[in-house]
Amino acid sequence: MVGFESFVAEDGLPIYLQIIRHVKRGIAAGAVQAGDELPSRRVLSAQLGVNPNTVQKAYRLLEEEGIISSRSGAKSEIALSPGAVERIRGQLLE
């Protein structure tokens, strides 16, 4: 399970972008691996104290980037394509 215990919201950057960055940093550091589950949208929104639509937007964008996969009625999980870790590391270094 991808943990958000160390997540600290920063001023000036939308929360959905901070969620995306948190996941990407975990991947780049090797703490998050392919197949790891993400908390449900409802659970994460309650944990972070944000609107569920905010978490939904972050997950949707992660899915569009090919970083996570989501199925109806199932939890979302990390689904990294070949070369994705290197691409993410490059993005974070920019």
C-alpha positions in Angstrom: 0.0 0.0 0.0 1.3 3.4 -0.9 1.6 5.4 2.3 0.6 9.0 2.8 1.6 9.3 6.4 4.5 11.5 5.5 2.4 13.7 3.2 2.5 17.4 4.2 0.5 19.9 2.3 2.3 22.9 1.0 0.9 26.4 0.3 0.8 27.6 -3.2 0.5 24.3 -5.0 -2.8 22.6 -5.6 -3.3 19.5 -3.5 -4.0 17.2 -6.5 -0.5 18.1 -7.9 1.0 17.4 -4.4 -0.6 14.0 -4.4 0.8 13.2 -7.8 4.3 14.5 -6.8 4.1 12.4 -3.6 3.4 9.2 -5.6 6.1 10.0 -8.2 8.7 10.7 -5.5 7.9 7.4 -3.9 8.4 5.7 -7.3 11.7 7.5 -7.9 13.0 6.6 -4.5 12.1 3.0 -4.9 9.6 3.0 -2.0 6.7 2.5 -4.3 6.8 -0.5 -6.7 4.6 -1.8 -9.5 1.6 -3.6 -8.0 1.4 -1.5 -4.8 -2.1 -0.5 -4.0 -3.2 3.1 -3.5 -5.7 4.0 -0.8 -9.3 4.4 -2.1 -10.3 7.8 -3.1 -12.6 8.1 -0.1 -10.1 6.9 2.4 -7.3 9.2 1.1 -9.6 12.2 1.0 -10.6 11.6 4.6 -6.9 11.0 5.6 -5.8 14.3 4.0 -8.9 16.3 4.8 -9.6 17.2 1.2 -12.6 16.8 -1.1 -12.8 13.4 -2.8 -12.9 15.1 -6.2 -9.4 16.4 -5.5 -8.1 12.8 -5.0 -10.1 11.7 -8.0 -8.4 14.3 -10.2 -5.0 13.3 -9.0 -5.7 9.6 -9.6 -7.2 10.3 -13.1 -4.1 12.3 -14.1 -1.8 9.5 -12.8 -3.9 7.0 -14.8 -3.6 9.2 -17.9 0.2 9.2 -17.5 0.2 5.4 -17.2 1.5 5.4 -13.6 -1.6 3.7 -12.1 -4.4 1.5 -13.2 -7.9 1.6 -11.9 -10.7 -0.8 -12.4 -14.3 -0.2 -11.5 -15.0 -1.8 -8.0 -11.3 -2.4 -7.4 -8.5 -0.5 -5.8 -6.1 1.5 -7.9 -2.6 0.2 -8.1 0.8 1.3 -9.4 1.2 0.1 -13.0 4.6 1.2 -14.3 5.4 0.7 -18.0 9.0 0.0 -19.0 11.1 3.1 -18.7 8.5 4.8 -16.5 10.8 5.0 -13.4 13.6 6.8 -15.4 11.0 9.1 -17.0 9.6 10.0 -13.6 13.1 10.6 -12.2 13.8 12.9 -15.1 10.6 14.9 -14.5 11.4 15.4 -10.8 14.9 16.6 -11.6 13.6 19.3 -13.9 
